[in-house]
Amino acid sequence: MSAADAAGPALSAYIAGSQTAPVPESFRSLGRLHILDTLASIVACRDLAPARLARDFAVAQSGDARRSAATILGTKATAALGDAAFASAMAAHGAEINDFIPSAFVQPGPAVVSVALALAEQRGLSGEAVLRAVITGYELAGRIPKALGVGNLRRAGIANHGIGPVFGAGAAAASILGLPEDRIPDLLTYCAQQAAGSWQWLLDVEHVEKSFVFAGMGARAGLSAALMVEAGFTGVRDSLDHPEGWMASKIFTGGDADRAGLIEGLGERTELIHTAYKRYPVGGPTQPAVKGLLDLLPDLEASAVESVRIEMPGRWQAFRDAAMPALNLRYLTAIMLIDRRLDFVSAQSLERMAGDAAVHALMARVDVVHDPAQETPPGQPRTESARVIVRLKDGAVREVYVPHVVGFPSHPMTADEVEAKALELMAPVLGAARAAEVVRAVAQIETLPKAADLAHLIAT
């Protein structure tokens, strides 16, 4: 990258100007929808283990600091600023229902939205400030992993999921705080120092460590970086461009690193268009297979099924053998055949996966295999697909190929579909009337004088 194309100065100018620069309505509308999707995830997951553990931890750590605190989203509890943002982010990724950027392997909403709302509440700022901060945060969360190289990170055993949200949360916090342009380089270096995460999250069973890596860690680290800079901390000012800086590490050079993409079109295009929604309450790569089976269900009876074969691209083994229910396609197939539907509770149920004899019997008849023909060609945008083949005991075969699922960037959900998903997730917790009020409030977030109104609206 030439001096003229140096990443640090361009990112510094972008983040510092994020609260005043013109924002196209197309960016704003996507930003509003992803805020809504994240809040709905928080409401739905507030009683799951990752949310409960993080909330209890945050309150215990905060002590008397709660008097100048922020709300732990989804609850009426408060905690010190950093602890509240951490706990809110953990709740937002308490299950497999929040948004994700498939091209970057990150899930930006939990960390970015939680930090933006926590800071805005503490500082008495508006919904407009939050929306701008969220748009800024998504930009960094999506661009940083691709600049380092998604493949490079995987080969190094470093989880993109932990790196992107640190920078996303840091950028969102810097935007809210109004850090000046000449201080953003300090923010970036403290984000780099805290960027971490291991792919061993794949071994997690309870979804707690995964929530930490994907959400809580990034929220806490990115917010801390911004607050440290606000307090006067200084550091390496060119960590993204110096030949001996963070991005110059051998593991981040060559391969699929895309340094130019880090600042290309900054402020003119948005990572929000590359951000996907999860239509179903399961992991992103499992969505096509789930859709395929749901499409076949009207013509299937569990007792008539001899076997099910799911063919898919990518890391198929992880979704055949996953210890986490919402990522295990054999488990998800079994409960859908038995229940004739898929619901949020069963998709996350460790108890049912471990102890339901009927589920275990059906899981033994399900296989997940790799289909090289479904792999995305090099240089093409990542997509998800699956072929589901059901053999019945009478010899008949039911088969469906799902090339994509609505919600993926190539086939985005409409605003009405995102709002319907949010209502479906929130209504059981908040009631239909208040859930609808949340949807309306986010749709006009720019008009909220105090962003804290959103936190109070989803509190239970």
JORA-V378608 format. One record per residue. PSI is psi as a letter, one per 20 degrees, with the letter a starting at -180 (999 if undefined). Layout:
psi->PSI
psi->PSI
//
This chain:
psi->p
psi->r
psi->h
psi->h
psi->j
psi->p
psi->g
psi->g
psi->h
psi->g
psi->h
psi->g
psi->h
psi->g
psi->g
psi->h
psi->j
psi->h
psi->i
psi->i
psi->q
psi->p
psi->o
psi->q
psi->h
psi->h
psi->g
psi->g
psi->h
psi->g
psi->g
psi->g
psi->h
psi->h
psi->g
psi->g
psi->h
psi->g
psi->h
psi->h
psi->g
psi->g
psi->g
psi->h
psi->j
psi->h
psi->j
psi->r
psi->g
psi->h
psi->g
psi->g
psi->g
psi->h
psi->g
psi->h
psi->g
psi->g
psi->g
psi->h
psi->h
psi->h
psi->c
psi->i
psi->i
psi->i
psi->h
psi->l
psi->a
psi->r
psi->p
psi->o
psi->p
psi->i
psi->r
psi->i
psi->q
psi->q
psi->r
psi->q
psi->g
psi->h
psi->h
psi->g
psi->g
psi->g
psi->h
psi->g
psi->g
psi->g
psi->g
psi->h
psi->k
psi->i
psi->r
psi->m
psi->i
psi->r
psi->r
psi->q
psi->n
psi->h
psi->i
psi->i
psi->l
psi->q
psi->n
psi->h
psi->g
psi->g
psi->g
psi->g
psi->g
psi->g
psi->g
psi->g
psi->h
psi->g
psi->g
psi->h
psi->g
psi->h
psi->j
psi->k
psi->r
psi->r
psi->h
psi->g
psi->h
psi->g
psi->g
psi->g
psi->h
psi->g
psi->g
psi->g
psi->g
psi->h
psi->g
psi->h
psi->h
psi->h
psi->h
psi->g
psi->h
psi->h
psi->h
psi->h
psi->o
psi->g
psi->h
psi->g
psi->g
psi->g
psi->h
psi->i
psi->j
psi->p
psi->o
psi->h
psi->h
psi->h
psi->g
psi->g
psi->h
psi->g
psi->h
psi->g
psi->h
psi->g
psi->g
psi->g
psi->g
psi->h
psi->g
psi->g
psi->i
psi->k
psi->p
psi->q
psi->h
psi->i
psi->i
psi->h
psi->h
psi->h
psi->g
psi->h
psi->h
psi->h
psi->g
psi->g
psi->h
psi->i
psi->p
psi->a
psi->p
psi->q
psi->i
psi->i
psi->h
psi->h
psi->i
psi->q
psi->g
psi->i
psi->j
psi->g
psi->h
psi->g
psi->h
psi->g
psi->g
psi->h
psi->f
psi->g
psi->g
psi->g
psi->g
psi->g
psi->g
psi->g
psi->g
psi->g
psi->g
psi->g
psi->h
psi->g
psi->g
psi->h
psi->i
psi->i
psi->p
psi->r
psi->a
psi->p
psi->i
psi->l
psi->h
psi->i
psi->h
psi->p
psi->i
psi->j
psi->a
psi->g
psi->i
psi->i
psi->q
psi->h
psi->i
psi->j
psi->q
psi->a
psi->c
psi->k
psi->p
psi->m
psi->g
psi->h
psi->i
psi->h
psi->i
psi->p
psi->k
psi->p
psi->i
psi->h
psi->r
psi->q
psi->i
psi->h
psi->i
psi->j
psi->p
psi->q
psi->q
psi->o
psi->h
psi->q
psi->l
psi->r
psi->q
psi->g
psi->i
psi->i
psi->g
psi->g
psi->g
psi->g
psi->g
psi->g
psi->h
psi->h
psi->h
psi->h
psi->h
psi->h
psi->j
psi->q
psi->p
psi->h
psi->i
psi->i
psi->p
psi->g
psi->q
psi->p
psi->p
psi->p
psi->p
psi->r
psi->a
psi->b
psi->m
psi->h
psi->h
psi->h
psi->i
psi->g
psi->j
psi->p
psi->i
psi->p
psi->g
psi->i
psi->i
psi->o
psi->h
psi->g
psi->g
psi->h
psi->g
psi->g
psi->h
psi->h
psi->h
psi->g
psi->i
psi->k
psi->r
psi->p
psi->r
psi->g
psi->g
psi->h
psi->h
psi->j
psi->o
psi->h
psi->g
psi->h
psi->h
psi->h
psi->j
psi->o
psi->h
psi->h
psi->g
psi->g
psi->g
psi->h
psi->h
psi->i
psi->j
psi->p
psi->q
psi->p
psi->r
psi->p
psi->n
psi->h
psi->i
psi->i
psi->q
psi->p
psi->q
psi->p
psi->i
psi->q
psi->q
psi->p
psi->r
psi->q
psi->r
psi->q
psi->p
psi->p
psi->o
psi->p
psi->p
psi->r
psi->h
psi->j
psi->i
psi->q
psi->p
psi->p
psi->q
psi->q
psi->p
psi->o
psi->i
psi->r
psi->q
psi->p
psi->h
psi->q
psi->h
psi->h
psi->m
psi->q
psi->q
psi->r
psi->g
psi->h
psi->h
psi->g
psi->h
psi->g
psi->g
psi->g
psi->g
psi->h
psi->h
psi->h
psi->g
psi->h
psi->g
psi->i
psi->q
psi->h
psi->g
psi->h
psi->g
psi->h
psi->h
psi->g
psi->g
psi->g
psi->g
psi->h
psi->h
psi->k
psi->h
psi->h
psi->i
psi->o
psi->h
psi->o
psi->h
psi->h
psi->h
psi->g
psi->g
psi->h
psi->h
psi->j
psi->p
psi->999
//
